[in-house]
Amino acid sequence: MLPHMHLSQRVTALKPSATLAVDAKVKALLTAGVDVIGFGAGEPDFDTPENIKQAAAQALAAGRTKYAPTQGDPEARAAIADKLRRENGIECTADHILISVGGKHSIYLALQSLLDPPAPAAPHAPGAKPQQVILPTPAWVSYRPMIELAGGEAVELPGAVENDFKITPAQLERAITSRTAAIIINSPSNPCGTMYSPDELRALGRVLEAREDIVIITDEIYEKLIYGEPSAVSPLAPLKHLSLGSLPALAQRVITINGMSKAYAMTGWRIGYACAPGSNGAVIRAMTKLQGQMTSNITSFCYPAIVEALKHGAAEVERMRSAFAKRAALIYELISAMPGVVCPRPTGAFYVFPDISAYFGCQARGGKTIDSALSFAEALLDEARVAVVPGEDFGECARNHVRLSFACSEKTIEEGCRRMSEWLRAIKPAAAAVPKRKPQMQADAR
């Protein structure tokens, strides 16, 4: 009999990533020869641009295979700092940059460096309460687990579908307590595919100005993938991105998270970075110390690829952004035509996040009762061979939604939406349950 190996409560209580689970299931079905349309993976379908690949290949051939500084190669950090000063208006130097194994790792390091688990209470005494991190939802599935792994408490702040899932300054002000240690802001958003305007971010920033002890973690991994409202004059005119780290009143307590994965089609390279100029780089030094006990440096011959991408990758990024903009318009048009489905227009990233709750209480063709986003996604995959991510793990307010990624070809989008539309027409939504889209709200002014 094999001995029983104890597993920590920390890991046994941890939920697996819903998005990775859907992607794994799609890949298994495809391997088995099943014709599946996958809208699950948040991964560009483009290959990494050739000049970026060549930079890494040349570095490998030249022997860049040794350990590098834990914080990252100085030239790559300097290129990132230059990009942030020039494009984002963030005053920083290479000393304020840490290069990590993906943006996810950067966020994990930041939270571990900022939060303390509650101290053990004395016998029979009330337990200490954890530090709180405000989390506007719907939110990427990994934020909450990472907050909890660091000993914090995630405080969900729901954005209304009528306001494109964005929170308002009044909501934020009400959510702040004496235990609030940080807030995570992700714009453009995964899973929503929407983004805050510069004025909306400034309004949230004015609320945070009054609490100098709150750290702002801003996840800007999709900053270059933004789209505007289609028009005859400028069909692909982009909206503007604002980095909260560029605002003087907040700059000293903003941790800006970014990376190479999404904009440069470099997901498998696992390259993310954090910028934190505050306290003369104290947070970056803490994160670097922690990384030194975990992964040390990223793959050494990848550093020249970072420099090449940031200095010479703009044209390829724009080519991919333009393609995503067309796909955004296409999938929005097709999903909006589906009966009973409410979907805000995607303005950033490569996701749509429709409300499909009109079908709750209905039966799928195979007899399965649809009573949740999860059962909707399961039936859609089983019967129409279309994979979407159910909304439950994106926050309580996301339970009526599913996420579709349009990081795939227009032909795939058309075929997947055709299958989904036919499947929905066979079900027919409950008339009383069909949600109505309300006029978009304006962010509360302060």
C-alpha positions as CSV (number, residue, x, y, z in Angstrom):
1,M,0.0,0.0,0.0
2,L,1.4,3.4,-1.0
3,P,2.0,5.8,1.9
4,H,-0.4,8.7,2.1
5,M,1.4,12.0,1.3
6,H,0.0,15.1,3.0
7,L,-0.8,18.0,0.7
8,S,-1.1,21.5,2.0
9,Q,-4.4,23.1,2.6
10,R,-3.2,26.0,0.5
11,V,-3.0,23.8,-2.6
12,T,-5.9,21.5,-2.0
13,A,-8.2,24.5,-1.7
14,L,-6.8,26.1,-4.9
15,K,-9.1,25.9,-7.9
16,P,-7.5,25.1,-11.3
17,S,-7.7,27.8,-14.0
18,A,-11.0,27.6,-15.8
19,T,-9.5,29.1,-19.0
20,L,-6.6,26.6,-19.1
21,A,-9.1,23.7,-18.4
22,V,-11.2,24.7,-21.4
23,D,-8.2,25.0,-23.6
24,A,-6.9,21.6,-22.5
25,K,-10.2,20.0,-23.3
26,V,-10.4,21.5,-26.7
27,K,-6.8,20.3,-27.5
28,A,-7.7,16.8,-26.3
29,L,-10.8,16.7,-28.6
30,L,-8.8,18.0,-31.6
31,T,-6.2,15.4,-31.0
32,A,-8.9,12.8,-31.0
33,G,-10.1,14.0,-34.4
34,V,-13.2,15.9,-33.2
35,D,-14.2,19.0,-35.2
36,V,-14.2,21.6,-32.4
37,I,-14.3,25.4,-32.7
38,G,-12.3,26.8,-29.7
39,F,-13.2,30.2,-28.4
40,G,-11.5,29.4,-25.1
41,A,-7.8,30.3,-25.4
42,G,-6.6,33.9,-24.7
43,E,-3.7,33.4,-27.1
44,P,-3.0,35.2,-30.4
45,D,-3.2,32.8,-33.4
46,F,-0.3,34.8,-35.0
47,D,3.3,33.5,-35.0
48,T,5.9,35.6,-33.2
49,P,7.3,38.1,-35.7
50,E,10.4,36.8,-37.5
51,N,12.7,39.6,-36.4
52,I,12.0,38.9,-32.8
53,K,12.6,35.1,-33.2
54,Q,15.8,35.8,-35.0
55,A,17.1,38.0,-32.2
56,A,16.6,35.1,-29.8
57,A,18.1,32.6,-32.2
58,Q,21.2,34.7,-32.8
59,A,21.6,35.1,-29.0
60,L,21.4,31.4,-28.5
61,A,23.9,30.7,-31.3
62,A,26.2,33.3,-29.7
63,G,26.2,31.4,-26.4
64,R,23.7,33.5,-24.4
65,T,23.0,30.4,-22.3
66,K,24.3,31.3,-18.9
67,Y,22.7,32.8,-15.8
68,A,21.7,36.4,-16.0
69,P,20.9,38.8,-13.2
70,T,17.7,37.9,-11.3
71,Q,16.2,41.3,-12.0
72,G,16.9,40.9,-15.7
73,D,19.5,41.8,-18.3
74,P,20.4,45.5,-18.0
75,E,19.9,46.2,-21.7
76,A,16.4,44.7,-21.7
77,R,15.4,46.5,-18.6
78,A,16.6,49.8,-20.1
79,A,14.6,49.1,-23.2
80,I,11.5,48.5,-21.1
81,A,12.0,51.6,-19.0
82,D,12.5,53.7,-22.2
83,K,9.3,52.3,-23.6
84,L,7.4,53.1,-20.4
85,R,8.7,56.7,-20.3
86,R,8.1,57.3,-24.0
87,E,4.8,55.6,-24.6
88,N,3.2,55.5,-21.2
89,G,4.5,58.7,-19.5
90,I,5.8,56.7,-16.5
91,E,8.9,58.3,-15.0
92,C,11.2,55.3,-14.3
93,T,14.7,53.8,-14.8
94,A,16.0,50.3,-15.5
95,D,16.4,50.0,-11.7
96,H,12.6,50.2,-11.4
97,I,12.0,47.2,-13.7
98,L,11.8,43.5,-12.9
99,I,11.5,40.9,-15.7
100,S,9.7,37.7,-14.7
101,V,8.3,34.5,-16.1
102,G,5.2,36.1,-17.6
103,G,2.8,38.8,-16.5
104,K,1.1,36.2,-14.2
105,H,4.4,35.7,-12.3
106,S,4.8,39.5,-12.0
107,I,1.4,39.9,-10.4
108,Y,2.1,36.9,-8.0
109,L,5.4,38.4,-6.9
110,A,3.8,41.8,-6.3
111,L,1.0,40.4,-4.1
112,Q,3.4,38.2,-2.2
113,S,5.6,41.3,-1.6
114,L,2.8,43.5,-0.5
115,L,0.5,41.3,1.7
116,D,1.0,39.6,5.0
117,P,-1.2,36.6,6.1
118,P,-3.2,37.4,9.3
119,A,-1.2,36.7,12.5
120,P,-2.4,33.7,14.5
121,A,-4.8,34.7,17.1
122,A,-4.5,33.9,20.8
123,P,-6.7,31.0,22.0
124,H,-10.3,32.0,22.2
125,A,-9.5,35.4,20.8
126,P,-11.2,36.7,17.6
127,G,-9.0,35.9,14.6
128,A,-7.0,38.7,12.9
129,K,-8.7,39.9,9.7
130,P,-6.7,39.7,6.4
131,Q,-5.7,42.7,4.3
132,Q,-8.1,43.4,1.5
133,V,-7.5,43.8,-2.2
134,I,-10.3,45.5,-4.2
135,L,-11.0,43.5,-7.3
136,P,-13.3,45.0,-10.0
137,T,-15.2,42.2,-11.5
138,P,-15.7,40.4,-13.9
139,A,-12.0,39.8,-13.5
140,W,-9.4,37.4,-14.8
141,V,-9.6,34.0,-13.1
142,S,-6.2,34.1,-11.5
143,Y,-6.4,37.3,-9.6
144,R,-8.5,36.0,-6.7
145,P,-6.4,32.8,-6.1
146,M,-3.2,34.9,-6.2
147,I,-4.6,37.3,-3.6
148,E,-5.7,34.5,-1.4
149,L,-2.3,32.6,-1.7
150,A,-0.7,35.8,-0.5
151,G,-2.9,35.8,2.6
152,G,-5.2,38.6,1.4
153,E,-9.0,38.8,0.9
154,A,-10.4,39.6,-2.5
155,V,-13.2,42.2,-2.3
156,E,-15.2,42.0,-5.5
157,L,-16.5,45.2,-6.9
158,P,-19.0,44.4,-9.7
159,G,-19.1,46.4,-12.9
160,A,-22.5,46.6,-14.5
161,V,-23.1,45.2,-17.9
162,E,-24.9,48.4,-18.8
163,N,-21.7,50.3,-18.1
164,D,-19.5,47.8,-20.1
165,F,-18.5,46.1,-16.8
166,K,-16.7,49.2,-15.5
167,I,-16.9,50.3,-11.9
168,T,-17.6,53.9,-10.9
169,P,-15.8,56.2,-8.5
170,A,-18.7,56.1,-6.1
171,Q,-18.5,52.3,-6.0
172,L,-14.8,52.5,-5.3
173,E,-15.2,55.0,-2.5
174,R,-17.8,52.8,-0.8
175,A,-15.6,49.7,-1.1
176,I,-12.5,51.2,0.6
177,T,-12.1,50.2,4.3
178,S,-9.3,50.4,6.9
179,R,-8.1,47.0,5.7
180,T,-7.8,48.0,2.0
181,A,-4.2,47.4,1.0
182,A,-4.4,47.4,-2.8
183,I,-6.6,47.4,-5.8
184,I,-6.1,45.6,-9.1
185,I,-7.2,47.4,-12.3
186,N,-7.1,45.6,-15.6
187,S,-7.8,47.7,-18.7
188,P,-8.3,46.6,-21.4
189,S,-10.1,43.8,-19.6
190,N,-9.9,40.0,-19.6
191,P,-12.6,38.7,-19.7
192,C,-14.8,41.7,-20.7
193,G,-13.1,43.0,-23.8
194,T,-13.9,46.5,-22.7
195,M,-11.7,49.3,-21.3
196,Y,-11.7,52.4,-19.2
197,S,-11.3,55.8,-21.0
198,P,-8.5,58.1,-19.7
199,D,-11.1,60.3,-18.0
200,E,-12.7,57.3,-16.3
201,L,-9.3,56.2,-14.9
202,R,-8.5,59.7,-13.7
203,A,-11.8,59.8,-11.9
204,L,-11.0,56.5,-10.1
205,G,-7.5,57.9,-9.4
206,R,-9.0,60.9,-7.6
207,V,-10.7,58.6,-5.2
208,L,-7.4,56.7,-4.5
209,E,-5.5,60.0,-4.0
210,A,-7.0,60.3,-0.6
211,R,-5.7,57.0,0.7
212,E,-1.9,57.0,0.4
213,D,-1.6,53.6,1.9
214,I,-3.4,51.8,-1.0
215,V,-1.1,50.3,-3.7
216,I,-2.5,50.3,-7.2
217,I,-1.6,47.2,-9.3
218,T,-2.5,48.0,-12.9
219,D,-2.4,45.1,-15.4
220,E,-1.8,46.6,-18.8
221,I,-0.9,43.4,-20.8
222,Y,-3.5,44.3,-23.5
223,E,-2.6,48.0,-23.8
224,K,-1.7,47.8,-27.5
225,L,-4.8,45.8,-28.5
226,I,-7.5,48.6,-28.4
227,Y,-10.2,49.5,-31.0
228,G,-12.5,52.3,-31.6
229,E,-16.1,52.6,-32.7
230,P,-16.3,51.7,-36.4
231,S,-17.1,54.6,-38.6
232,A,-17.0,55.4,-42.3
233,V,-14.2,57.9,-41.8
234,S,-11.9,55.8,-39.5
235,P,-13.0,52.2,-39.2
236,L,-10.1,51.2,-37.0
237,A,-9.5,54.4,-35.0
238,P,-8.1,53.2,-31.7
239,L,-9.2,54.5,-28.3
240,K,-6.5,55.9,-26.0
241,H,-4.8,54.0,-23.2
242,L,-3.8,55.7,-20.0
243,S,-1.3,54.3,-17.5
244,L,-2.2,55.2,-13.9
245,G,1.5,55.2,-13.2
246,S,1.8,58.4,-15.3
247,L,-0.4,60.4,-12.9
248,P,1.9,62.4,-10.6
249,A,-0.4,62.1,-7.6
250,L,-0.4,58.2,-7.8
251,A,2.9,57.4,-9.5
252,Q,4.8,56.5,-6.3
253,R,2.4,53.7,-5.4
254,V,1.5,52.2,-8.8
255,I,2.9,48.9,-9.9
256,T,2.5,48.6,-13.6
257,I,2.3,45.0,-15.0
258,N,2.9,44.3,-18.6
259,G,4.7,41.7,-20.8
260,M,5.4,40.5,-24.3
261,S,2.7,37.8,-24.6
262,K,-0.4,39.4,-26.1
263,A,0.7,42.3,-28.3
264,Y,3.8,40.5,-29.8
265,A,2.3,37.0,-30.0
266,M,4.8,35.7,-27.6
267,T,2.7,33.7,-25.1
268,G,4.9,30.7,-25.0
269,W,8.1,32.8,-24.4
270,R,6.8,33.6,-20.8
271,I,8.1,37.1,-20.5
272,G,6.4,39.6,-18.2
273,Y,7.6,42.7,-16.4
274,A,6.8,45.0,-13.5
275,C,7.6,48.7,-13.0
276,A,7.5,50.3,-9.6
277,P,9.4,53.5,-9.1
278,G,7.9,54.2,-5.7
279,S,10.1,54.4,-2.6
280,N,13.2,54.5,-4.8
281,G,12.4,51.0,-6.1
282,A,11.7,49.3,-2.8
283,V,8.9,47.1,-4.2
284,I,11.0,46.0,-7.1
285,R,13.9,45.1,-4.8
286,A,11.5,43.0,-2.7
287,M,10.0,41.3,-5.7
288,T,13.5,40.6,-7.1
289,K,14.5,39.1,-3.7
290,L,11.5,36.8,-3.9
291,Q,12.1,35.9,-7.5
292,G,15.7,35.0,-6.6
293,Q,14.3,32.2,-4.4
294,M,11.9,31.0,-7.1
295,T,12.9,31.2,-10.7
296,S,15.9,33.5,-10.8
297,N,16.2,34.9,-14.3
298,I,14.1,34.1,-17.4
299,T,15.7,32.2,-20.3
300,S,18.9,34.2,-21.0
301,F,18.7,34.2,-24.8
302,C,15.2,35.7,-24.7
303,Y,16.5,39.1,-23.5
304,P,17.6,40.3,-26.9
305,A,14.1,39.4,-28.2
306,I,12.6,41.9,-25.7
307,V,14.9,44.7,-27.0
308,E,14.1,43.8,-30.6
309,A,10.4,43.7,-30.0
310,L,10.2,47.0,-28.2
311,K,12.5,48.9,-30.6
312,H,11.5,47.4,-33.9
313,G,8.1,45.6,-33.4
314,A,5.6,48.4,-33.9
315,A,4.7,47.6,-37.5
316,E,3.9,44.0,-36.7
317,V,2.0,44.9,-33.6
318,E,-0.2,47.3,-35.7
319,R,-0.7,44.6,-38.3
320,M,-2.0,42.2,-35.7
321,R,-4.1,44.9,-33.9
322,S,-5.7,45.8,-37.2
323,A,-6.7,42.2,-37.7
324,F,-8.1,41.9,-34.2
325,A,-10.1,45.1,-34.7
326,K,-11.8,43.5,-37.7
327,R,-12.5,40.4,-35.8
328,A,-13.9,42.4,-32.9
329,A,-16.4,44.1,-35.2
330,L,-17.3,40.7,-36.8
331,I,-17.9,38.7,-33.7
332,Y,-19.8,41.6,-32.0
333,E,-22.1,41.8,-35.0
334,L,-22.7,38.0,-35.1
335,I,-23.3,37.6,-31.4
336,S,-25.5,40.6,-31.1
337,A,-27.8,39.0,-33.7
338,M,-28.3,35.9,-31.5
339,P,-31.7,36.0,-29.8
340,G,-31.7,36.8,-26.1
341,V,-27.9,37.4,-26.0
342,V,-26.7,40.8,-24.6
343,C,-23.1,41.7,-25.5
344,P,-21.2,44.9,-24.9
345,R,-19.0,46.0,-27.8
346,P,-15.4,44.8,-27.5
347,T,-13.1,47.8,-27.4
348,G,-9.9,46.1,-26.2
349,A,-8.1,42.8,-25.7
350,F,-9.6,39.9,-27.8
351,Y,-12.7,38.8,-25.8
352,V,-16.4,39.2,-25.8
353,F,-18.4,38.5,-22.7
354,P,-22.1,38.0,-23.5
355,D,-24.9,37.6,-21.1
356,I,-26.6,34.2,-22.0
357,S,-28.9,34.0,-18.9
358,A,-32.0,34.2,-21.2
359,Y,-31.5,30.5,-21.7
360,F,-31.4,29.5,-18.1
361,G,-34.3,27.2,-17.3
362,C,-34.4,25.9,-20.9
363,Q,-33.4,22.5,-22.2
364,A,-30.7,21.9,-24.7
365,R,-31.3,19.6,-27.7
366,G,-29.9,16.6,-25.9
367,G,-32.2,17.1,-22.9
368,K,-29.7,18.8,-20.6
369,T,-31.2,21.6,-18.4
370,I,-29.3,24.8,-18.7
371,D,-29.3,26.4,-15.3
372,S,-25.9,28.1,-15.3
373,A,-23.1,29.4,-17.5
374,L,-21.2,26.2,-16.8
375,S,-24.1,24.0,-18.0
376,F,-24.6,26.3,-21.0
377,A,-20.9,25.9,-22.0
378,E,-21.0,22.1,-21.4
379,A,-24.1,21.6,-23.6
380,L,-22.7,24.0,-26.3
381,L,-19.5,21.9,-26.5
382,D,-21.2,18.6,-26.4
383,E,-23.9,19.4,-29.0
384,A,-22.5,22.1,-31.2
385,R,-18.8,21.5,-30.8
386,V,-18.1,25.1,-29.8
387,A,-15.9,25.7,-26.7
388,V,-16.5,28.9,-24.6
389,V,-15.4,29.6,-21.0
390,P,-18.2,29.8,-18.4
391,G,-18.3,33.0,-16.4
392,E,-18.5,31.6,-12.8
393,D,-14.7,31.9,-12.1
394,F,-14.6,35.5,-13.3
395,G,-16.6,36.7,-10.3
396,E,-20.1,36.5,-8.8
397,C,-21.4,39.1,-11.2
398,A,-20.2,37.1,-14.1
399,R,-22.3,34.0,-13.5
400,N,-24.7,34.9,-16.4
401,H,-21.9,35.2,-18.9
402,V,-19.6,33.2,-21.1
403,R,-16.3,34.4,-22.5
404,L,-15.4,34.0,-26.2
405,S,-11.9,34.7,-27.4
406,F,-11.6,36.0,-31.0
407,A,-7.9,35.3,-31.2
408,C,-8.7,33.1,-34.2
409,S,-9.4,33.6,-37.9
410,E,-12.5,35.3,-39.3
411,K,-13.4,32.0,-40.9
412,T,-13.3,30.3,-37.5
413,I,-15.4,33.1,-35.9
414,E,-18.0,32.9,-38.6
415,E,-18.3,29.1,-38.4
416,G,-18.3,29.1,-34.6
417,C,-21.0,31.8,-34.4
418,R,-23.0,29.9,-37.0
419,R,-23.0,26.8,-35.0
420,M,-23.8,28.6,-31.8
421,S,-26.6,30.6,-33.4
422,E,-28.2,27.5,-34.8
423,W,-27.9,25.7,-31.5
424,L,-29.5,28.6,-29.7
425,R,-32.4,28.8,-32.2
426,A,-33.2,25.2,-31.5
427,I,-33.4,26.0,-27.8
428,K,-35.3,29.3,-27.9
429,P,-34.8,31.6,-24.9
430,A,-37.5,31.9,-22.2
431,A,-39.4,35.1,-23.3
432,A,-39.5,36.5,-19.7
433,A,-35.8,36.0,-19.3
434,V,-34.5,37.9,-22.3
435,P,-32.3,40.6,-20.9
436,K,-32.5,44.1,-22.3
437,R,-29.5,46.3,-22.9
438,K,-29.8,49.6,-21.1
439,P,-28.2,52.8,-22.2
440,Q,-24.6,53.1,-21.2
441,M,-24.1,54.9,-17.9
442,Q,-21.5,57.6,-17.4
443,A,-18.9,57.1,-14.7
444,D,-19.7,59.0,-11.5
445,A,-17.8,62.3,-11.2
446,R,-16.2,63.2,-7.9
